């Protein structure tokens, strides 16, 4: 096995991994490993782009790259940049990682999707200048007057950097970040953002995200969450119209709400277009996971990222298996479908094997028998494994599980086709 040390670059390490594993089946991979079925990723990305294009409304699309953190999947999400050239990132490392696509012209704006720490402003200014040199914009997410004033103060002292382009984050009930449109401070924030006479900041758009949509149980629920997104961003746009006639990007979405952008909501989108340029954003849709399966909007066959683990022991008296994938290989996320992870090929409910408990470096596979309100709930667990056999685990939350790994094995037709190196760190 290759070793990653201070004298080996990631590209050299990738080549070494490919030399060892390209063309090898999943059963020959080291464990635990994170694998990505590229055929499934391509299908998921195409389905989302087709959905956005099907409305024939010239909607914008902005994928969130935090789940996979890779150049290769970003390119698929953008359809190679033929029409959509916007992304949203959660970390500065992700912004730096996607920079080659800025240089190539495939990406022309990157949203740093969390309100920036004051200590990061000099770094973001440097990145903004580098992007501007290639005709691209760095966008910042702002949700308070204090943040706005920090940006204005920094540019007043550094007039050579580009004007700060900002999204305002609107809270529509999740209370994760942003301000509610009913808050008096929100209207003050909009007023100051659009009336900046010194050219320190420029309002690019308004942004809503319905995280609670992960609790959807089918299209009806997801559509209700989408309606909240539409109403929230529309109300914010109407407030902005009090102070300017300019049009802004109205960005909304989450993987569940983006999954049901279809002809039934076309009138909502048309109405929004009278207030600004409508944009859909989503992140987890390319990889997917069991939390998304629980919404009833996707199926297990759509899940692209899986963990390969090896059976270490069988405890006959309690009918359980020990595998070499624990918290540091899977995380410890709960979900509406019980289990830290599911076993690929097992039913979602009824009698089945499930990874039920984890310690730091290993986990326990036990039998469960219960009902889960999802469509794929037939069959029963009959498999048994010998020591040394491999099992495929479906994670609850792909964004967190994938972040545990320094590399992913890309799988096509059941064998390794490539090694993807994600952008790790902050």
C-alpha positions, -999 to 999 in steps of 0.1 A, spaced: 0 0 0 13 35 -9 22 57 20 13 94 21 43 112 37 56 148 36 78 139 5 50 127 -16 26 150 -35 -11 142 -37 -7 137 -75 22 113 -70 2 95 -44 -28 92 -67 -6 77 -94 7 52 -69 -28 42 -59 -39 38 -95 -9 16 -102 -19 -7 -74 -57 -7 -78 -69 4 -112 -89 -24 -127 -93 -41 -94 -127 -52 -81 -142 -38 -49 -134 -70 -31 -97 -63 -35 -97 -28 -20 -82 -20 14 -107 -14 42 -123 8 52 -125 26 18 -149 51 3 -160 42 -32 -180 64 -56 -200 47 -84 -193 72 -112 -221 58 -134 -246 67 -106 -230 101 -101 -233 109 -138 -270 98 -138 -278 119 -107 -261 150 -122 -278 146 -155 -312 142 -139 -308 174 -119 -296 194 -150 -324 180 -171 -349 190 -144 -337 226 -143 -337 228 -181 -371 211 -185 -389 242 -173 -376 262 -202 -374 293 -180 -336 299 -183 -332 290 -146 -297 293 -131 -282 263 -113 -255 264 -85 -243 230 -72 -228 229 -37 -195 211 -39 -191 204 -1 -203 167 -3 -177 154 -27 -150 182 -27 -136 171 -61 -128 186 -95 -142 156 -113 -177 156 -98 -179 194 -100 -174 192 -138 -202 166 -140 -225 188 -119 -219 218 -142 -224 198 -174 -188 208 -182 -198 244 -179 -217 246 -211 -244 267 -195 -241 268 -157 -209 282 -143 -217 289 -106 -208 269 -75 -212 272 -38 -185 261 -14 -183 257 24 -146 262 30 -117 282 17 -100 250 8 -129 241 -15 -126 275 -32 -89 270 -38 -96 235 -50 -120 246 -76 -97 274 -89 -85 254 -119 -120 255 -132 -120 292 -128 -88 294 -148 -103 272 -175 -135 294 -177 -158 266 -166 -166 284 -133 -172 322 -133 -184 327 -98 -180 310 -65 -201 316 -34 -184 311 0 -216 297 15 -211 306 52 -208 341 68 -171 348 67 -151 351 99 -134 385 103 -100 368 105 -105 353 70 -112 386 53 -76 392 41 -75 357 27 -108 361 9 -96 395 -5 -66 377 -20 -87 350 -35 -112 376 -48 -83 394 -66 -70 362 -81 -105 353 -94 -110 388 -108 -78 384 -128 -96 355 -146 -128 374 -151 -146 356 -122 -162 367 -90 -159 355 -54 -193 360 -36 -197 362 1 -227 352 23 -237 380 47 -264 380 73 -257 410 96 -248 446 95 -217 439 115 -204 417 88 -213 443 62 -194 470 81 -163 447 84 -162 443 46 -167 480 41 -140 489 65 -115 465 50 -120 478 14 -118 514 26 -83 506 37 -75 483 6 -91 501 -23 -73 480 -49 -92 448 -41 -124 441 -61 -157 454 -48 -172 428 -24 -200 409 -41 -225 396 -16 -255 373 -11 -278 381 18 -288 350 37 -325 348 45 -337 326 74 -370 309 66 -374 290 99 -343 268 101 -325 292 124 -291 280 112 -279 312 97 -295 343 82 -321 367 93 -359 364 90 -375 388 66 -398 399 94 -369 412 115 -364 450 113 -327 445 112 -331 426 79 -347 455 61 -319 478 75 -293 453 62 -309 453 27 -311 491 27 -275 495 36 -263 468 11 -281 484 -19 -273 520 -10 -236 518 -6 -224 550 -22 -187 544 -18 -187 512 -39 -174 490 -12 -200 462 -16 -224 452 -44 -255 431 -37 -254 401 -60 -284 381 -47 -307 368 -20 -303 332 -7 -326 308 11 -321 272 20 -348 249 36 -327 225 57 -359 211 72 -368 197 38 -346 167 48 -376 156 69 -399 153 38 -418 122 32 -425 123 -5 -431 150 -31 -460 166 -14 -439 175 17 -410 186 -4 -432 209 -25 -444 225 7 -408 232 18 -401 246 -17 -430 269 -14 -415 283 18 -383 289 0 -401 307 -28 -421 328 -4 -391 337 16 -369 348 -12 -398 367 -29 -405 386 3 -369 395 6 -369 407 -30 -399 428 -24 -382 445 5 -351 452 -18 -374 468 -44 -382 495 -19 -346 508 -22 -335 499 -57 -348 489 -91 -319 466 -97 -325 429 -102 -307 403 -81 -302 366 -82 -329 348 -62 -313 316 -50 -332 288 -33 -329 251 -28 -319 220 -9 -315 185 -23 -351 175 -15 -367 207 -28 -345 208 -59 -356 172 -66 -392 183 -72 -386 214 -94 -410 204 -122 -440 216 -142 -461 217 -111 -441 245 -97 -434 263 -130 -458 291 -122 -440 298 -89 -407 302 -108 -423 324 -134 -437 347 -107 -403 349 -91 -387 359 -123 -405 393 -122 -384 400 -91 -350 387 -102 -330 359 -119 -341 326 -103 -314 302 -93 -317 266 -79 -290 253 -56 -285 218 -42 -255 198 -29 -260 162 -18 -279 152 -50 -248 139 -68 -238 114 -41 -270 109 -21 -273 88 11 -298 71 34 -312 104 48 -322 113 12 -337 79 6 -358 84 37 -375 114 20 -390 90 -6 -377 112 -34 -348 90 -44 -340 53 -41 -311 32 -27 -300 26 -63 -293 63 -66 -268 63 -37 -233 66 -53 -210 68 -23 -204 37 -1 -180 24 24 -162 -9 19 -156 -28 52 -142 -62 61 -158 -88 84 -135 -94 114 -155 -116 136 -188 -134 140 -204 -137 175 -227 -167 173 -243 -164 207 -256 -129 199 -257 -133 161 -236 -102 153 -207 -94 131 -177 -71 138 -165 -50 108 -135 -26 105 -156 5 99 -165 27 129 -171 63 138 -140 75 119 -151 56 87 -188 64 89 -196 91 114 -224 85 140 -253 102 123 -289 91 132 -316 90 106 -353 81 101 -343 48 86 -326 31 117 -290 22 116 -256 40 116 -253 25 81 -273 1 60 -259 -30 42 -260 -27 4 -285 -52 -10 -305 -55 23 -342 -43 24 -349 -10 42 -373 -25 66 -385 -59 79 -360 -85 88 -325 -74 77 -289 -68 87 -280 -33 98 -248 -16 112 -263 -7 146 -233 3 168 -199 19 163 -168 24 182 -139 45 170 -125 20 145 -151 -8 142 -188 -14 140 -214 -41 148 -238 -56 122 -269 -69 139 -303 -81 127 -333 -58 129 -369 -63 122 -391 -32 120 -412 -12 96 -400 19 78 -423 41 58 -405 40 24 -413 23 -8 -384 -1 -9 -394 -22 21 -396 -58 9 -375 -89 14 -356 -102 44 -320 -108 55 -307 -142 47 -270 -134 40 -242 -145 62 -205 -136 59 -172 -154 65 -142 -138 81 -124 -116 56 -154 -110 33 -162 -75 23 -195 -57 29 -207 -24 13 -222 1 38 -246 29 28 -240 59 50 -267 81 66 -250 113 56 -226 113 27 -213 148 33 -198 138 67 -188 102 58 -169 113 26 -150 139 46 -134 110 66 -113 99 36 -81 112 20 -91 96 -13 -121 79 -30 -120 50 -54 -140 58 -85 -158 27 -96 -171 19 -131 -185 -15 -142 -175 -29 -108 -138 -20 -109 -116 9 -100 -113 34 -128 -98 64 -110 -88 78 -77 -104 111 -66 -85 133 -42 -109 155 -22 -101 190 -8 -97 183 29 -95 209 56 -108 245 59 
